[in-house]
């Protein structure tokens, strides 16, 4: 019996050991399936925006190469970025085509000079015509004045010869038969008082009518004289104006003003043609070769072999002795971080030199919205046309609530982190991940700045994990 109890106790102990081993193994398997995470807290960080871009060394001083428009280019002897020296051949024009252009220029000059001669001849005809117009205008206007003068003098004579009122009435009495009849009757010795009263009454009535008639006729004569005087004055004024206009027309014709506009334009056209012809001739004497006149680099080529030149520059050269600039084009969103005066570093490829502390002089915007920066380069070893890469680390702010970007997640355009929380389970206290939305106010290449009310300094968040995490998932923190 004792042996049975000992054996049972031994088996029970063996069972407990087995269960302990199974528990340890199962917990190990359970723990191994949990994501291993590294915990972290918020930090105070100065965020730095890193900007990198490739650019080119250029110069402020560019020199255009312009030749006569319309000449045929036979060949272009340089490429963009090539270094050139005085006397180097830039491009060659086709000589036979140049010869034809000279012949056309000569023919056109002759044609325009013939037109100018016609204008000069028409100017002489205009002078003769203007002289005759002046004579005709003078004769006509003088005749008008003479006739107006005669009419005025006649009106004055009529006005001045008009009798006095008394004489006017006496003449009227003699012509008035009734007056004469009543007067004779009143003068007779046998005339009665009624006869005399009849004469007196008639005479009084006749005098009133004659006074009114006299005043009207005298006023009419004075008005006629004034009218003729005004007509004479108008004729004199018209004669002066007519003669003045005719004289001006004659002067204009003599000075060529009648055709001066056309003549001046024609003379300018001929002068321009001769200037163009001279440039073509100089180009022919140079055997059609366009040579470089400065030491520099070819910045831009606007002509191609087989095409004709235009009024614009055929090439643009950068003066090697001019002020050197570094120019780089960056995306539009980088403009907010760039300010004139910022210091950048510039490095040249293939182990070339590095320049630091270069100040940005200008920040501009191109037509496509991109940003262009310009910085002055004073290093004499830097040459125009070199490519280089710029770097700028711009502090964008110091924030008390900053987290590594590895701790930040995004879902449907919202940002969130996972906080580590303790949770009591049947297996004891376990660590779980809780999803917490946050608002990012700034970020750089390594850190993100959050609003201060996101969480406290005691909160621990997951900054690294070896597996995907979900909200509420159990995690296993490990030492960093």
C-alpha positions as CSV (number, residue, x, y, z in Angstrom):
1,X,0.0,0.0,0.0
2,X,2.8,2.3,0.9
3,X,4.4,1.6,-2.4
4,X,1.3,2.4,-4.3
5,X,1.0,5.8,-2.5
6,X,4.7,6.6,-3.3
7,X,4.2,5.5,-6.9
8,X,1.1,7.7,-7.2
9,X,2.9,10.7,-5.7
10,X,5.8,10.2,-8.1
11,X,3.4,10.1,-11.1
12,X,1.6,13.2,-9.9
13,X,4.8,15.0,-9.6
14,X,5.9,13.9,-12.9
15,X,2.5,15.2,-14.3
16,X,3.0,18.6,-12.7
17,X,6.5,18.8,-14.2
18,X,5.0,17.9,-17.6
19,X,2.3,20.5,-17.2
20,X,4.9,23.1,-16.2
21,X,7.0,22.3,-19.2
22,X,3.9,22.5,-21.5
23,X,2.9,25.9,-20.0
24,X,6.4,27.3,-20.5
25,X,6.5,26.0,-24.0
26,X,3.0,27.3,-24.9
27,X,3.7,30.7,-23.4
28,X,7.0,30.8,-25.3
29,X,5.1,30.0,-28.5
30,X,2.4,32.5,-27.7
31,X,5.0,35.2,-27.0
32,X,7.0,34.4,-30.1
33,X,3.9,35.1,-32.2
34,X,3.4,38.6,-30.7
35,X,4.9,41.5,-32.6
36,X,8.2,42.7,-31.1
37,X,8.0,46.4,-30.6
38,X,10.3,49.1,-29.5
39,X,8.7,51.8,-27.3
40,X,9.5,55.5,-27.3
41,X,8.1,58.8,-25.9
42,X,7.7,62.3,-27.3
43,X,10.8,64.4,-27.8
44,X,11.8,68.0,-28.2
45,X,13.3,68.3,-31.6
46,X,14.4,71.0,-34.1
47,X,13.0,69.9,-37.4
48,X,15.3,70.3,-40.4
49,X,14.1,70.3,-44.0
50,X,16.7,68.9,-46.3
51,X,16.8,70.3,-49.9
52,X,18.9,68.8,-52.7
53,X,19.0,69.8,-56.3
54,X,21.2,69.7,-59.4
55,X,22.2,72.9,-61.1
56,X,24.6,74.6,-63.6
57,X,27.2,77.3,-63.4
58,X,26.1,80.2,-65.7
59,X,27.1,83.8,-66.0
60,X,25.2,87.1,-65.7
61,X,26.9,88.4,-68.8
62,X,25.7,86.9,-72.1
63,X,26.7,88.2,-75.5
64,X,24.4,87.7,-78.5
65,X,25.8,86.8,-81.9
66,X,23.7,88.5,-84.6
67,X,24.2,88.4,-88.3
68,X,22.2,89.5,-91.3
69,X,18.7,88.1,-91.4
70,X,17.7,85.7,-94.2
71,X,21.2,84.2,-95.0
72,X,21.4,80.4,-95.4
73,X,23.4,78.6,-92.8
74,X,25.7,76.0,-94.3
75,X,27.0,74.5,-91.1
76,X,27.2,75.2,-87.3
77,X,30.6,74.6,-85.9
78,X,30.0,74.6,-82.2
79,X,27.7,72.9,-79.7
80,X,26.1,74.2,-76.5
81,X,28.4,74.3,-73.6
82,X,31.5,74.4,-75.7
83,X,34.3,76.7,-74.7
84,X,35.3,79.2,-77.4
85,X,38.0,81.8,-77.9
86,X,38.3,84.9,-80.1
87,X,38.7,83.9,-83.7
88,X,37.0,80.5,-83.3
89,X,34.5,79.7,-86.2
90,X,31.0,79.7,-84.8
91,X,29.1,79.0,-88.1
92,X,29.4,79.3,-91.8
93,X,26.9,80.7,-94.3
94,X,26.4,79.4,-97.8
95,X,28.4,81.6,-100.3
96,X,26.3,81.1,-103.4
97,X,23.2,82.0,-101.5
98,X,25.0,85.1,-100.2
99,X,25.9,86.1,-103.7
100,X,22.2,85.9,-104.8
101,X,21.1,87.9,-101.8
102,X,23.6,90.7,-102.8
103,X,22.2,90.8,-106.3
104,X,18.7,91.0,-105.0
105,X,19.7,93.8,-102.7
106,X,21.2,95.8,-105.6
107,X,18.1,95.3,-107.7
108,X,15.8,96.4,-104.9
109,X,18.0,99.5,-104.2
110,X,17.7,100.6,-107.8
111,X,13.9,100.1,-107.8
112,X,13.5,102.2,-104.7
113,X,15.8,105.0,-106.0
114,X,13.6,105.1,-109.2
115,X,10.6,105.6,-107.0
116,X,12.3,108.4,-105.1
117,X,13.1,110.1,-108.5
118,X,9.4,110.0,-109.4
119,X,8.5,111.6,-106.1
120,X,11.0,114.4,-106.7
121,X,9.6,115.0,-110.2
122,X,6.0,115.1,-109.0
123,X,7.2,117.7,-106.4
124,X,8.1,120.1,-109.3
125,X,4.7,119.7,-110.9
126,X,3.1,120.4,-107.6
127,X,5.0,123.7,-107.3
128,X,3.8,124.9,-110.7
129,X,0.2,123.9,-109.9
130,X,0.4,125.7,-106.5
131,X,1.7,128.9,-108.1
132,X,-1.2,129.0,-110.6
133,X,-3.7,128.2,-107.8
134,X,-2.3,131.2,-105.9
135,X,-2.7,133.6,-108.9
136,X,-6.2,132.3,-109.6
137,X,-7.2,132.6,-105.9
138,X,-5.8,136.2,-105.7
139,X,-7.6,137.3,-108.8
140,X,-10.9,135.8,-107.7
141,X,-10.7,137.1,-104.2
142,X,-9.7,140.6,-105.4
143,X,-12.7,140.7,-107.8
144,X,-15.0,139.8,-104.9
145,X,-13.6,142.6,-102.8
146,X,-14.0,145.2,-105.6
147,X,-17.6,144.2,-106.1
148,X,-18.3,144.4,-102.4
149,X,-16.6,147.8,-102.2
150,X,-18.7,149.2,-105.0
151,X,-21.9,147.9,-103.4
152,X,-20.9,149.5,-100.1
153,X,-20.1,152.9,-101.6
154,X,-23.5,152.9,-103.4
155,X,-25.3,152.2,-100.2
156,X,-23.4,155.0,-98.4
157,X,-24.3,157.4,-101.1
158,X,-28.0,156.5,-100.9
159,X,-27.9,156.9,-97.2
160,X,-26.1,160.2,-97.2
161,X,-28.3,161.7,-100.0
162,X,-31.5,161.0,-98.2
163,X,-33.2,164.5,-97.4
164,X,-34.1,165.9,-94.1
165,X,-37.5,165.1,-92.7
166,X,-38.8,168.6,-93.5
167,X,-37.7,168.4,-97.2
168,X,-39.1,164.9,-97.3
169,X,-42.5,166.2,-96.2
170,X,-42.4,169.2,-98.6
171,X,-41.9,166.8,-101.5
172,X,-44.7,164.7,-100.3
173,X,-47.0,167.7,-99.9
174,X,-46.5,168.6,-103.6
175,X,-47.3,165.1,-104.7
176,X,-50.4,164.6,-102.5
177,X,-53.4,165.9,-104.6
178,X,-55.8,165.9,-101.6
179,X,-53.4,168.0,-99.6
180,X,-53.0,170.5,-102.5
181,X,-56.8,170.7,-103.0
182,X,-57.6,171.4,-99.3
183,X,-54.7,173.8,-99.0
184,X,-55.9,175.9,-102.0
185,X,-59.4,175.9,-100.6
186,X,-58.3,177.1,-97.2
187,X,-56.3,179.9,-98.8
188,X,-59.2,181.5,-100.5
189,X,-60.7,184.7,-99.2
190,X,-64.1,183.1,-99.1
191,X,-62.7,180.0,-97.2
192,X,-64.8,179.2,-94.3
193,X,-63.8,178.0,-90.9
194,X,-64.8,174.4,-91.8
195,X,-62.5,174.6,-94.9
196,X,-59.5,175.6,-92.8
197,X,-60.2,173.0,-90.2
198,X,-60.5,170.3,-92.9
199,X,-57.1,171.3,-94.2
200,X,-55.5,171.4,-90.8
201,X,-56.9,168.0,-89.8
202,X,-55.7,166.4,-93.1
203,X,-52.2,167.9,-92.8
204,X,-51.9,166.6,-89.2
205,X,-52.8,163.1,-90.3
206,X,-50.5,163.3,-93.3
207,X,-47.6,164.5,-91.2
208,X,-47.9,161.6,-88.9
209,X,-47.9,159.1,-91.8
210,X,-45.0,160.9,-93.4
211,X,-42.9,160.9,-90.2
212,X,-43.4,157.1,-89.8
213,X,-42.5,156.5,-93.5
214,X,-39.5,158.8,-93.3
215,X,-38.1,156.9,-90.3
216,X,-38.6,153.5,-92.0
217,X,-36.9,154.6,-95.2
218,X,-34.0,156.2,-93.4
219,X,-33.5,153.1,-91.2
220,X,-33.6,150.9,-94.3
221,X,-30.9,152.9,-96.0
222,X,-28.7,152.8,-92.8
223,X,-29.2,149.0,-92.6
224,X,-28.3,148.5,-96.2
225,X,-25.1,150.5,-95.7
226,X,-24.2,148.4,-92.6
227,X,-24.9,145.2,-94.5
228,X,-22.8,146.2,-97.4
229,X,-20.0,147.2,-95.0
230,X,-20.1,143.8,-93.4
231,X,-20.1,142.1,-96.8
232,X,-17.0,144.2,-97.7
233,X,-15.3,143.2,-94.5
234,X,-16.1,139.5,-95.1
235,X,-14.8,139.7,-98.6
236,X,-11.5,141.2,-97.4
237,X,-11.2,138.5,-94.7
238,X,-12.0,135.8,-97.2
239,X,-9.4,137.2,-99.6
240,X,-6.8,137.2,-96.9
241,X,-7.5,133.6,-95.9
242,X,-7.8,132.3,-99.5
243,X,-4.4,133.9,-100.4
244,X,-2.8,132.7,-97.2
245,X,-3.9,129.1,-97.9
246,X,-2.7,129.3,-101.5
247,X,0.6,130.7,-100.3
248,X,1.0,127.9,-97.8
249,X,0.2,125.3,-100.5
250,X,2.9,126.9,-102.7
251,X,5.4,126.9,-99.8
252,X,4.6,123.3,-99.0
253,X,5.0,122.4,-102.7
254,X,8.4,124.2,-102.8
255,X,9.6,122.6,-99.7
256,X,8.4,119.2,-100.8
257,X,5.9,118.9,-97.9
258,X,3.3,117.7,-100.3
259,X,5.3,114.5,-100.8
260,X,7.6,114.9,-97.9
261,X,6.1,112.0,-95.9
262,X,6.5,109.6,-98.9
263,X,9.9,111.0,-99.8
264,X,11.2,110.6,-96.2
265,X,9.9,107.1,-96.0
266,X,11.4,106.3,-99.3
267,X,14.8,107.7,-98.3
268,X,14.7,105.7,-95.0
269,X,13.9,102.6,-97.0
270,X,16.8,103.1,-99.3
271,X,19.2,103.8,-96.4
272,X,18.0,100.6,-94.7
273,X,18.5,98.6,-97.8
274,X,22.0,100.0,-98.3
275,X,22.9,99.2,-94.6
276,X,21.7,95.6,-95.2
277,X,23.6,95.4,-98.4
278,X,26.8,96.6,-96.7
279,X,26.4,93.9,-94.0
280,X,26.0,91.3,-96.7
281,X,29.1,92.6,-98.5
282,X,31.1,92.5,-95.3
283,X,29.9,88.9,-94.7
284,X,31.0,88.1,-98.3
285,X,34.4,89.6,-97.7
286,X,34.7,87.4,-94.5
287,X,34.0,84.4,-96.7
288,X,30.8,83.8,-94.9
289,X,32.5,83.0,-91.6
290,X,31.0,84.1,-88.3
291,X,33.8,84.2,-85.8
292,X,33.8,84.4,-82.0
293,X,35.0,87.8,-80.6
294,X,35.2,86.9,-76.8
295,X,36.5,84.2,-74.6
296,X,33.5,82.3,-73.2
297,X,31.0,79.4,-73.6
298,X,28.2,78.7,-76.0
299,X,25.0,79.1,-74.0
300,X,22.4,78.7,-76.7
301,X,22.2,78.0,-80.4
302,X,19.2,79.2,-82.3
303,X,20.2,78.3,-85.9
304,X,20.6,75.0,-87.6
305,X,22.4,74.0,-90.8
306,X,20.1,74.3,-93.8
307,X,18.0,77.1,-92.2
308,X,18.0,80.8,-92.7
309,X,18.9,83.3,-89.9
310,X,16.3,85.6,-88.4
311,X,16.4,89.0,-86.8
312,X,17.0,87.3,-83.4
313,X,20.5,86.3,-82.2
314,X,21.8,83.2,-83.9
315,X,23.9,82.2,-80.9
316,X,24.3,83.4,-77.3
317,X,27.8,83.3,-75.7
318,X,28.5,83.4,-72.0
319,X,31.4,85.7,-71.2
320,X,34.1,83.6,-69.4
321,X,35.2,86.7,-67.6
322,X,31.7,87.6,-66.4
323,X,30.3,87.0,-63.0
324,X,29.5,83.4,-62.3
325,X,26.2,82.1,-60.9
326,X,24.9,78.8,-59.7
327,X,21.3,78.2,-60.9
328,X,19.1,75.3,-59.9
329,X,15.4,74.5,-60.5
330,X,13.4,72.9,-57.7
331,X,9.8,71.7,-57.3
332,X,7.2,74.4,-56.5
333,X,6.7,73.2,-52.9
334,X,10.3,73.9,-52.0
335,X,9.9,77.6,-52.5
336,X,8.3,78.0,-49.1
337,X,11.6,76.9,-47.5
338,X,13.9,79.1,-49.6
339,X,14.8,82.7,-48.8
340,X,17.5,85.0,-50.2
341,X,20.5,84.9,-47.9
342,X,20.2,81.2,-47.0
343,X,23.6,79.4,-47.1
344,X,23.9,76.4,-49.3
345,X,26.7,73.9,-50.0
346,X,27.7,73.0,-53.5
347,X,29.5,69.9,-54.6
348,X,30.9,69.0,-58.0
349,X,30.7,65.5,-59.5
350,X,33.5,62.9,-59.8
351,X,35.2,63.9,-56.6
352,X,35.3,67.6,-57.5
353,X,35.6,70.5,-55.2
354,X,33.0,71.3,-52.5
355,X,31.9,74.9,-51.7
356,X,30.1,75.8,-48.5
357,X,28.5,79.0,-47.2
358,X,27.3,80.1,-50.6
359,X,24.5,82.7,-50.2
360,X,21.3,82.5,-52.2
361,X,20.8,85.8,-54.0
362,X,17.4,85.3,-55.6
363,X,14.5,82.9,-55.4
364,X,12.2,83.1,-58.5
365,X,9.2,81.3,-60.0
366,X,9.3,80.0,-63.6
367,X,6.3,79.8,-66.0
368,X,5.5,76.2,-65.1
369,X,5.4,77.1,-61.4
370,X,8.7,75.5,-60.5
371,X,11.2,77.4,-58.3
372,X,14.6,78.7,-59.5
373,X,17.4,79.8,-57.1
374,X,20.4,81.8,-58.0
375,X,23.7,82.0,-56.0
376,X,26.8,84.0,-56.7
377,X,30.1,81.9,-57.1
378,X,33.3,83.7,-56.5
379,X,35.7,80.7,-56.7
380,X,38.0,81.3,-59.7
381,X,38.4,77.6,-60.3
382,X,34.7,77.1,-61.1
383,X,34.0,77.3,-64.9
384,X,30.8,78.1,-66.8
385,X,28.8,75.1,-67.9
386,X,29.8,72.9,-65.0
387,X,27.1,70.9,-63.3
388,X,26.9,70.7,-59.5
389,X,24.6,69.6,-56.7
390,X,23.4,71.9,-54.0
391,X,22.4,71.0,-50.4
392,X,20.5,73.1,-47.9
393,X,19.5,72.0,-44.4
394,X,16.8,74.6,-43.3
395,X,15.6,74.6,-39.7
396,X,11.8,74.8,-39.9
397,X,11.0,75.0,-36.2
398,X,11.6,73.6,-32.7
399,X,8.8,71.5,-31.3
400,X,8.3,70.0,-27.9
401,X,6.1,67.2,-29.2
402,X,8.0,65.3,-31.9
403,X,8.1,61.6,-32.8
404,X,10.1,59.5,-35.2
405,X,8.4,59.1,-38.6
406,X,8.6,55.3,-38.0
407,X,6.0,55.7,-35.3
408,X,3.6,57.6,-37.6
409,X,0.9,55.8,-39.7
410,X,-1.7,56.9,-42.1
411,X,-5.2,55.7,-42.9
412,X,-7.6,57.4,-45.2
413,X,-5.7,60.6,-45.1
414,X,-5.6,60.7,-41.3
415,X,-2.5,60.3,-39.1
416,X,-2.2,58.0,-36.1
417,X,0.2,56.3,-33.8
418,X,0.0,53.2,-31.6
419,X,0.3,53.6,-27.8
420,X,1.4,50.8,-25.5
421,X,-1.1,50.0,-22.8
422,X,-1.2,47.4,-19.9
423,X,-4.1,45.0,-19.9
424,X,-5.0,42.4,-17.3
425,X,-5.8,39.0,-18.8
426,X,-6.1,35.4,-17.5
427,X,-2.5,35.0,-18.4
428,X,-1.6,38.1,-16.4
429,X,-0.7,41.6,-17.3
430,X,-0.1,42.0,-21.1
431,X,0.9,44.8,-23.3
432,X,-1.5,45.9,-26.1
433,X,-1.4,48.5,-28.9
434,X,-4.1,51.2,-28.9
435,X,-4.6,53.3,-32.0
436,X,-4.5,57.1,-31.3
437,X,-5.3,59.7,-34.0
438,X,-2.9,62.7,-34.1
439,X,-2.6,65.9,-36.0
440,X,0.8,66.6,-37.7
441,X,1.7,70.3,-37.9
442,X,5.2,69.8,-39.5
443,X,7.7,67.2,-40.5
444,X,11.1,66.6,-41.9
445,X,12.9,63.6,-43.2
446,X,13.1,61.9,-39.8
447,X,10.6,63.4,-37.4
448,X,7.1,64.7,-37.3
449,X,5.8,67.4,-35.0
450,X,2.4,66.9,-33.4
451,X,-0.1,69.1,-31.6
452,X,0.7,69.2,-27.8
453,X,-2.6,67.8,-26.8
454,X,-2.1,64.5,-28.6
455,X,-0.7,62.7,-25.5
456,X,1.5,63.2,-22.5
457,X,5.2,62.7,-22.0
458,X,4.5,59.5,-19.9
459,X,2.7,57.9,-22.8
460,X,4.7,55.2,-24.6
461,X,4.3,54.7,-28.3
462,X,5.5,52.0,-30.7
463,X,8.4,53.4,-32.7
464,X,9.5,50.1,-34.3
465,X,7.9,46.7,-34.9
466,X,8.9,43.5,-36.6
467,X,5.3,42.7,-37.6
468,X,2.1,44.4,-38.7
469,X,0.1,45.9,-35.8
470,X,-3.6,46.3,-35.4
471,X,-5.6,48.2,-32.8
472,X,-5.9,46.1,-29.7
473,X,-3.2,43.6,-30.7
474,X,-1.0,42.2,-28.0
475,X,2.7,43.2,-28.4
476,X,5.9,42.3,-26.8
477,X,8.2,45.3,-25.9
478,X,11.9,44.7,-26.3
479,X,14.8,46.7,-25.1
480,X,16.2,49.1,-27.8
